[in-house]
Structures are given as C-alpha cells and as structure tokens.
Amino acid sequence: MGKEHTKDRLDKVERVKRLMKYPNARIRRLFLNLHATEVASVLEDCDEETQQRIIRQLPTNFISDALAEMDEDMRPGQLLQRLHPRAAADLVMELDPDDAADILAQIEEPYKERILYHVPDDEEAVLNKLLEYDEESAGGLMNPEVVFVKENITTFQAIQDVARQSEEIEDFYSIYVVNEEGKLTGYLTFKSLFRNKRNTLVKDAMDTDIVSVTAETDQEEVGKMMAQYNLPTLPVVDSELRLLGRVTFDDIMDVMEDENTEDLLNFAGVSDAANLRGGWAETVRSRIPWLLVNLVTASIAAFTISQFEETISAITTITFFMPIIAGLAGNGATQTLAVTIRRISTDGIPRNKATSVILKEIITGVINGLIIGALASILAIASNTNPMIGLVVFMAMLCNLTISGFAGSFIPITLERLGVDPAVASSILITAFTDIIGYILLFGLATLILL
C-alpha cells in the first residue's frame, strides 16, 4: 500500500512538471494537493520564467515551505533575487529563522540588504546574528526559536508559559530550563511537567543530565551527538552556557545526507565542487587534479617495473601475475579503507583504540593473504613447470595483502589525526601504495629466488 501511494505521488509530481510547460496551465489547481517537498522538486526542474509564474500565483506560506525544502545546490536564494525586495521579504518572514538565514546567505550583499530593509528590526537582528555563524557549525544550523522556562517558577506556571510560547513556535520537542542569567541548567519532559504537583518548582522537577553543543561545534559532530544520544533536538549554547537556540533532527538529517554524499564523492576522487547537478566544465575542473595525481602515482609504478627489466626478460611468465597481486591487494585495501572511514565518520576512533583497529586489519590481511596466496600459487604452478614461481606468487600475495590491511587502516587514521579529510586523499594514496609495493614484492622475490 505504501509503495503504491509513493508511486502515485511521484506520478502526480511528474504530471505537474509536464503540464507546467504549457503557458496556460492552471497553477493553483495543479499545486493544490502537493506537499512542500514536491513543490520544491517542481521548482528545481523549471526554467526561470516558469518559476516566477509559480511564485507569483501561489500563497506566500506555500512557496516559503517549498523554498526551505529545495536542494541547496539549486540555490533557492537566486529565486528571491528575481523578486521585488518587499515580496522577497514576505517570503523570508514566513520561513523559520535558520532556513531564512541559509537562503539569505546565497544572496548578494546589496540585494540582501534591500530585502532585510523590509523585515522588522527584531527579526532582522536575529537573521543577521545567524548569518555571522559558519554555515557548517551548530550556530549556522540552529533555530533561535526555542521553548524555555525559568528554573525558579512552579510547574503550573511553567505549563502556562509553555502554552503561551507554543502559540509562536510551531514545532518543539523539548522544554529547556534556564536560570536568571539565561544559562542552560536542565530540561523538562512533558511527563515530569504534568505529573508533579502544581506548586513544585521547576528546578526540582527538571532533569539536569542534559547534552548541549556550542555555536561553534562542527555540524558533523552535532550529527554524531544526536545519533549517539537519540535526541530529536539539541540545545545550542554560548561559551558561558547561555541558551542560544536548538538544532532539530530534520536539519541534521539533511546535513548527514550531504556529508555522506561528500564522503562518497571524495572517496571516488571527485571533489565537492563536482556536485551531482553541475555542468561538464565544473566536473572536469574538479576531477583533473586527482587524475593528475593518479598520473604521477601510475608513473612511479611504471618506473618501479622498469627497474626489473632483466627479471622480466628472464621470466616472462611472472608478468602474468602483476595485475593479480596489485589488484587483489588494492581491493583489500579499499575494503579496509571503507570500513575505517565509516568508523571515523560515525563513532570516531579514539587514540587508545587506533592500534587495535590497525592490528585487527593486519591480522585480517594475513589470513586473507594465506588463503588467496595459496590459491594463486596453485594457479601459478599449474601454468608453469617451475614450482618456485608458485612460492614467489604466494609470498608476494601474502605480504601485499598484509600491507594493504595496514595501509587501509593506518593512512586514514593518520590523515584524520593531522586534520585532513581521510575520504579525500586515502583512496588514491592507497591504490598507488599497493600497486608499487606489489610490483616490488613480485619482481624482487622473483629476482632473489628464481635468478
């Protein structure tokens, strides 16, 4: 039933996209039953003229919800720049402050000031404060609209206070408690709020075991903390623990999706600039540097092979095993690398556990090397009358798979300790490393044992 419903919704969105190509399309009727995310999808696929038609004919609150759902790469701020500043300001005021700040950050300064001129002074001050934070920090993600109560009032007074605040704040999941100085001291659950006697002080009913982040905390760390503690919302404080706002799970879901996409692209040697919707010129510019690095590492591998020219001339059959030794070790290193980067990006690898993680991958490499090396040596002996070639292949495979286990874990952990994103550089470094070491092992052992 769920799949059929989803398919129907997707079909409806595609139908709207097709009909929007006609100049006489009845926009209000077409969009009447669409969700904000579906409207965002239509806006993303329309040309500028059609986008303007949609924005002009649909209610402001309807369009603002869609703008908040648009992919950041599609730069919804550019849609606002095509509107009169007053119309753009009306849309901005309909948005949650954090979403409004994200969109305003995409707008050029002169026009942004013209929009903010039509925003009430108190809202403008909030937006300008949010724009000061790094976009990838908790401050850049947070919504300053937060429900809180003072710790020295009664629970009955707190209920009245929460009811009053809920008229202004659409959705909230936690009730935070602050002292007279505005410092976060705890939180209230709805259960504790209602089960206590009316004259119970909030400070006696609240839970003081609260997790918070500062405004400067990186967004990826925020995501880890929310996942670790299963929190629907996370309070943001300043250096003196004064409550500033909150980060909600829907915001962090978008962040983690972006982070995972970025890690996946970086793992493949594609920089963040080559976004999934970018043109060919942008894609070429982002990939060329890594291909040039790969050219250098491949040249080093080719130079390594050239140093064993005499061995290759004397034992030509040994060259048949070059791609096997290098390829399997590269695959093993990539498997290790994927697991290690995943651990770094989710739970992290504490310093006291780094050695055990590396040791585990080395042991795995040794065991895999023994098994795969034995099978490869049988293949070598079967294809050649000299059984010593089987020994060379076995030893080269064992050593290279062991080294690949070490490199696949040690390199990303070391890069992460040095402050370098391990997803960006590890893949190319490890591939080059296992290729070069594999060739040295294969031809070096062949030289020592067979010549």
N, C-alpha and C positions, 0 to 999 in steps of 0.2 A: 504493500500500500504506500509506504514511504517513498520507494523508488519511483513508483508511478506518479506520485504527487510532484516529486522533484523534476521528473521529465516533463510534466505538464507545465510547470513553472518555467523551465528552460525554453520550451517550445513557445510559450507566450512571449518571453523576452525577445526571442529571435523574430517572432512575428512583428512585434513593435518596431524592432530595428529595420525590418524590411519596409513597413508602412511609412516610417519616418522619412523615407527617400522621396515620398510624394509631397509636393508643396501644400496640398490642401488637406493633409492629414489632420484629424480632429485630436489634438494633443491631450486635452483634458480627459476625454473619454478613453483614449489609449492607455494613459498612465494611471487611471483611477485606482486600479487594484494591484498596482506594482509595489513591491517593497522598496525601501530606500536603496538597498544594495543592487536591486535590479534596475532602478532608475540610473544609478551610478554606472552600471555596465553599459546602458544605452548611451549615456553622455560620453563615455570613453571612446565609443566606436563612431560617434557622429563627427561631421565636419563642423567648423566654427559657426557657420550660418545656422545649421540645424540646432546646435547647442543654444544659440541665442533665442531661437523660436521656443525651445522648451523652457528656458529660464523665464522668458517674458510671460508665458501663458500659464505657468503652474504656480501655486501658492508659495510664498516665501519659506514657510516652515518645511514644506515638502522638498524644495530644492536644497535647503541648508542641510537636511538629513542626507541627501544624496551626495552633496559635496564632501561631507565627512566620511562617506564610505568609498569615495573614489581612490584609486591607486595613486600613491604619492608620485610615482613616476609619470603619471599623466598630468601632473601639475594643475590641480584644480584652482590654484591661485590665479592662473592665467585667465580662467573664465571670469573671475571677479574684475580683472583689469579691463575687460571689454565692456563692463557695465558703468553706468553713471556712479560716481562715488557714493551718493546717497543710497542708491539701490544696493550697491555692494555692502554698505554699512548695515543695511537692514538684514542682509543675509548673515553677516558676521555676528550680529547681536542675537540671532536665532541659534547659533552654534554654542556648544559647550566651550568654555574658555580655552581648554587645551587644544581642541580641534580648530578653533578660530586662530589661535597663535600659530599652529602648524601651517595653515593655509596662508596667513599673512606673511609668514617667513619666506614664501615663494614669490612675493610681490615686490617689485622695485620700489625703492625708498620714497621717491616723490609721490607716487600714486598711493602708497600705503599711508602716507601722512594725510592725503586728501580723504581717504576712507575713514581714518581714525578721527578726523575733524567732525564727522557726523555721528560719532559714537559718544555716549555720555561720559563725562570726565571720570567717574568711578570705574566704569568698565574699561575705559582706555588705559587707566593706570594699571589695572590688572593685566591687560594684554601686553603692555609694554614691559612689565616685570617678567612675564613668562617668556617674552622674546629675548630677554637677556640671558636665559639659560641655554646651555649647549643642547642642541636638538636630540642628542643621543644620551642625555642624562635623565635622571629621575625628575629633575626640575622641568625639563623640556617635555616630559610625558604627563606630568601631574595636572589634575584638575583642582584649582584652588577652592572650588565649591565643596565644602565638607561639613558634615553634621557633627557638632561637638557640644558638650555641656561642661559646666564648671564642677569641680570636684566637691565644693562645699555647699551644694544645694541638695535638696531631698530628691528621692526618686520620683515623687509625684510632680515636683517642679520640673524635673528632667523630662518627664513624659510630655508635659505641656510645651516645653522648649523644643523638643524634637518635633512635635506636631506642627509648631509654628515654622520651623526651618524646612520641614518637608514640603510646605507649600511653594517654596522657591527652588528646591533641589529635586529634580525629577526622580533619580535613582540613587539609593545609597544602601550599603551592605553592613556598615559598622557605625557605631556611635563612639566617638573618641572623647576622652576626658582630659581637660587641661586645668592647670592651677591658675591663680590670679595673674601670673606673668605670661600666660598663654603657652606654657611648656607642657608637652605631652606627658601625662602621668599614667595613662591606662586606657582601657576601653570597656564599653558596656555591651553585653549581648541583650537582645530583646527579652530573653527569658529572665535574666537577672534584673532587668528593669521592671518587669511586671510581677515577679514573684516576691520581691521584697516589700516590706511594709512601706506605707506612703511616707512615713517620716524618717526612713533610713537614708543616711547621707550617701551620696554617690560614691564618695571615696571609700566607703565601707562595702559597697556593692560591686565596685568595678574590679576588673582583672588587671593586675599590674604587669603580667608577663606578656609584654607587647613587643612586636618586631617592627622596626622602622628603618628608613633609609634617609640619608641626607640628600639635598637637592643636587649635589654634585655626583652622586653614585651613578656609575655607568648603567645604561639600560639593560645590558645583558646580565649584569649582576642582580638587578631588580627582578628580572625574569627568573633567575635561579632561586632567589629567595622566596618568591611567590610559589614556585613549584615545590620547593623543599618543605615549606610550612603549610601548603594547601590553602593559601589565602586568596579570597576573592578581591580584596583590596589591601593596599599597603600605604600606611601614612608616610608623608614626607616631612622632614623637619630641617631646621637650620642648624648651625653649629652649636647653638645654645638650647637645642631641643624644642624650640618653639614650632608649633604645628603650622605648616605651610599649605598642605593640600594632600591629595591622595592619588595613587596610581591604581587603576582598576584592571581586572583580568582581561577585559576586551582590548584595552590598549596594549597590554603586554603580549597578548596573542598575536597581534599584528607585528609587534617588534620581533618576537621569536621566529615568526614565519620569514620575516625579512633577514634575520640573522642566519637562519638555516639555509635560505636561498643564497645568501652571500658566501657562506662557507662552502656550499656545493659548487658554486661557480669558481671560487678561489681554488678549491681542491682540483678542479679541472684545468687550472692555469688561466682562468678568464677573470679579469678584474671586475670590480663592481661597476665600473663605467659602462661595461658592455651589458647594460640591462636587457631584460628579455624583450623589451619593446623597442630597443634602439635600432638606428639605421645601420647600413653596412659600413659607412665611414667610421662611425663611432666604434663599431665592433672590431674593425681592422686595427684602429689605433690602440685598442685595449689588449688585443691579442699579440700584436707584433713583438712587443718587448719580451714576452715569455717565449715566443718562438725563437727569438734571437738568443736568449739564454739557452734554450734547448739546442740550438745550432752549435753553440760553444761547447756544451757538455758532450754532444754527439761527436764533435771534432776531437775532443780529448779521448773519447772511447776509440775512435778510429786510429788515433796516434798510438794508443796502447796496443792495438792489434798489430800495427806496423812494426813494432819492436820485436815481434816474434816471427818475423818473416822466414827465418831459417827453419823454425819448428813447423810452421805451416807447410813449407815446401817438402819437408821430410815426411810429415804425417798429415797428408791432406784430409784424411777421414775425420780428424779431430775437429775440423771446422764445422762439420755437420751438427755438432753439439753446442755450438756457440749460442744460437737462439734459445735452446732448451735451458741451458744454465742461466743465462741472463733473464730470459722471460719468466721462468718459474720463480726465480728469486725476486724479480720486480713485482710479480703478482703477490707473493707472500708479504713483501714489504708494504704493498698498498693495502692489503688486508689489515696488517698490524697498524698501519698509519690511520686507517679509517676508524678502528676501534679506539685508538689512543686519542685522536682528535675529538671523537664523540665523548669520551670521558672528560676531557678537558673542558669542552663546551657545556656539559651538563653539570656534573658534580665537582669537576676540578680534580687535580691530582696533587694532594698535599706533599710537601717536601719529604716528609718521613715515609711516604708510600711510593715515591718515584722509583726507588731502587727495586722494590718488589715487583712493580709493574714491568720494568725493563727485564728483570730476571725471568719473570713468567714468559715473556715473549721470546727470550733467548732459548729457554727450555723447549718451548713450542717449536722454534726453528730447528733445534737439534733433532727432535723427534720426527718432524716432517722431513728433515734432511736425510735421516736414516732410511725412512720408508721410500721417499721419492728417489733418493740417490741409488738405493738398491735396485729399484725398477729401471732406472735409467742405465745403470751399469749392465743389467741383463740385456737391454736393448743394444748397448754398445758392443758387448761381447758377441751377440748374435749377428751383428752386421760387420764384424771384423774378426780376423783369425787371431789377433794378438789380445789375450785376456787382460794384459796390463792397461789397455785403453779403458776397460771397464773400471779398473781401480782408479784411474785418473778422473773419470767422469763421476764416480761415486764420491771421491774426496772433494772435488770441486763443487758438486751439488750440496753436499753436507755443509761445507764451510760457508758457501754463499747464502744458503737458506738460514743458517745460524746468524750470519752477519746481517741479513735482511731483517730478522726479528729484532736484533739490537738496534739497527738504524731506524726502523719503522716506529720504534718507541722512544729512543733516545733523542732523535733530531727534533720531533715536535715538542717534547717536554722541554728541551733546552731552548728552543725558539720562544716558547711561551714564557720561560723564566727571563729571557732577555727582552721581553716586551714586544716581540714580533709575532704577528698572527701566524700560527703554525699551518693553517689551511692554505695560506698563500704560497709559501716557499717550499714546504715539505715535499710535495709530490715530485716536482722536477728534480730537487736535490737527491731524493732517494732513488729515483729511476736511474739517474746518472751514476750514482754511487754503486748500485748493484750491478749495472752494466760493466763499469770499469773494473770493479773487484772480481766479477765473474770471469772476465777475459783474462785478467792477471792470474787468477787461480787455475783456470783451464790450461792456458798455454804455459804458465810457469811450472805446474806439476808435470805436464807432458814433457817439457824440456828436462826436468830433473829425473824423471822416472824412465822415459822412453828413449832418450838420446844419450 
